[in-house]
Amino acid sequence: MLGIGLIGGAVAGSWIAGDHGDGAAQGFAAAAPAWHSVPVDTLFPPVVKGAGAGPGGADRTWTRVAVAPDGGCADAFDPLLWKVLAGTGCRRLLRATYTDATQSYLTTVGLLFTKADPAGMSALATRFRTQHLAERPDLMPRPYAAGNTPAARFGDDQRATWTISVRTDAPVVVYAVSGWADGRKVDTPQPAADAVRAGATTAQAQSGLGDEAQGLSGQIARGLRQAVGSATTNAVKRPT
């Protein structure tokens, strides 16, 4: 029993750490069905706390205001971004929109579960890195706006900053897009990575919107890793 527990822990740990080898391969495979095997409140908790996730290391709290029905990707991305992502396939797309504690900002975070194998995800990650695709305003993800919620006016014109992370330890692309909650139109969106740089003076930087996108997407990705790691450990321990 101790040996089985150690194996399960190794598999879970390899997925979380992104290690290579048999454990990482098992962890990658275990992540694929998480879109339907992990409860929505685990993937997108009603309240998310991010210690040190705000500007200057300030703590952040986000409250969920809307969850999109799980579905495909046809209308969830601008055509050019979907053209880039389409090669990995769309197994399922999950999205939720959150507001910050002051209800000043909105952030949609998405989990695109692809059909790609590890090589396919690595190729996509390399393309994003070498071609700087995550920095292009014409490749921004779309927000999820839900009627009769604070996110009702959170449309394409309200996108202010965004981040996209292509996982190589799981068939998942994690993204977030943030904007102001008052519905203001944004003429010049800025990548979150630029908005959080020291000395940045844009409206996104001064308001902390870059931290909103990066902080929330990071917390959601961390929760997914933990959920998959826990499920993998339990599956290994389960008697046959």
N, C-alpha and C positions, 0 to 999 in steps of 0.2 A: 504493500500500500504506500509506503514511503517513496518507493521508486516511481510509482505511477504519479504521485503528487509532484515529485520533482520534475518529471517529464512535462506534466501539464504546466507547471510554473515556468519551465524553460520556453515552451511554446508561446505562452502569454507574454513573457518578458521579451522574446525575440520580436514579436509584433510591435510591442510598445517602443522598443529601442531601434527597430529597423535593422536588426542583425541579418546576416546572410546564413544560408544553410537550410537543413531540413525543417528546423523550427520556424524559420521565417517563411518558408513555403507553406507550411500548415497554417500559420497565422494569416497569410495572404488569402488563402482559400477560405478560411473561417470568416473573413470580413465580408465576403461577397454577399451572403444572405442576410447581413445585419439589417438591411432596409426593412425586412418584414419580421425578423426574429427578435429584434430589440425594441422594446416599447417606445412609443413616441416621446413619452415624458422622460425617458432616459437619453434618447438622442437629442431632444430639444426640451430641456427642463423648463418648467414654468418660470423659475427664477434662476438666473446664472450669476454667480459671484466670481469676480476676477480680482484677486489680490494683486495690487501693483500693476494692473492692466491699463491704468489711465495715464494721462500726461504727468510727467514727473514722478511716476511710480505710485500715483494715487489709486486707491481701490475703486472698483467699478461694480455696479449691480445692474443687471438687465432683466426686464420683465417681458415675457412673451405676450404678444398681442394677437398673433394670428399664426395658424399652421395651415399650409397648403395641402390639399389632398395629394397623396403620392401619385405620381404619374410619369409620363414621358417627358421628352425634352424639346419637342417640336416648337412650342411657343414660349419656352422659358428663357431662351437666349436670343440675342441679336443674331441674325443670319451669319455674320462673319465669324463670331465666336463659335457658333455651333459648327461651322465648317471646320474649324481647328479641332474641336473636340470630337467630331463625329467618327473619326477613325477608330476610337476606342469603344464606340457603341454606347448605348444608353440602356442600362439594365433597369434603373429606376432613379427618379429625382425626388429628393425630399427637401422642403424649404420651410422656414419659419421666420417671422419678423418680430423683432424685439424693440423696445424703447428703453432709454436709460432712466435712471432714478429721477431725473428732473423732467422727464418727458419732453426734452428738447430735441432729441435725435431719434432716428429710426435706423435700424440695421436689419437687412435680410441676410440670413446665412443659409447656404445651400450645401447639400451633400449629393453629388452626382456619383452614383454607383455605376461604374462602367462594366463592359464585358471583356475588358482587356486582361491579358496575362501579365506577369511581372515584366517581361521584355517590352510589352506594349506601353505599360505605364512609365517605364524608364525612358523609352523613346519620347513619349509626350513630355515628360519632365525636362528632358534635355532640350527639346525644341523650345519650350517656354523659357528656359534659362538662356540659351544661346541667342535666341531671337528677341529676347526681352518682351515677350508677348504679354506678360502680366502688367506691363507698364503702358500699354497702348489704350487710349480712351475709346477707340473703336472696337475694343474687345472687352468692354465692361459687361459684367453680368446684369441681368435685369432684377429689379426688386419685386417683392411679392406684396401687392396691395390688396387688402380685404375690406369690403364695404362695412360700414358701421363699426369701424375700429379706428384707433388713432393713426393707422397706416393707410387709410382710405385714399389719401392724396399722394401716396408715395409711388410715383410713376417714373418713367424713364427720364423725364426732364428734371427730376429731383435728385438724380444720382450725383453725389459729390465726391466720393472716394470709394475705393474698392481694393480687394486683395484676392488673389487666386493662388491656391497651393495644390500642386499635383503630387499626390502621395505615390511613393514607390514601394511602400510596404503594405499597400492595400489597393484594391481596384476602386479608388475613391478620389474625386476632385473636391476639395473643400474651398468654398468661396464666401465672400461677404461683400455687401455693398451698403454704404451708409449715406444718409442725407438728413437735412433738417426736418423737424416734425411739422413746421408751419406751412409746408407745401411750396416753399420758394423754389424758383427755377435756378439751376446752376449752369452757367455758361461755360465754365472751364473746370471740368472734373480733374482731380489729381490722384494719382496712385497713393494708397495708404503708406507705402514704404517711403515715399517722398514727403508726405505730410507729417511724418513723425521724426524726420531728420532734424538734428539740432540746427537752429538758425532759420528754419522754415517760417515764412511770414504770411502764407496764404490764409484765407479764411478757414480752410479745412484744418490747417495746422494750428491756428490760434484757438479754434473751437475744440480741438481734440477729436475731430471726426476720424482721423487716421487711426487713432488709438481705439476708437469704437470698433472699426472694422477688423483691425488686427487682433484686438483683445478678445472679442466675442468669437471670431472664427477659431482662434487658438483654443478657447475653452471648449467649444463644441467638438473640435478635433480630438482634444484630450479625452473628453467623455466617451467618444466613439472608441478610441483605443482601449480605454479601460473596460468598456462593455464587451468588446470582442475578446479581450484578454481573459475576462472572467468567464465568458461563455466557453472559450476554448479549454480552459482549465477544468470546468465542470464536465465537459464532454469527455475529456480524457479520463477523469476520475470515475465516470458513470460505469457501473458494471454492465457487461454484455450478457 
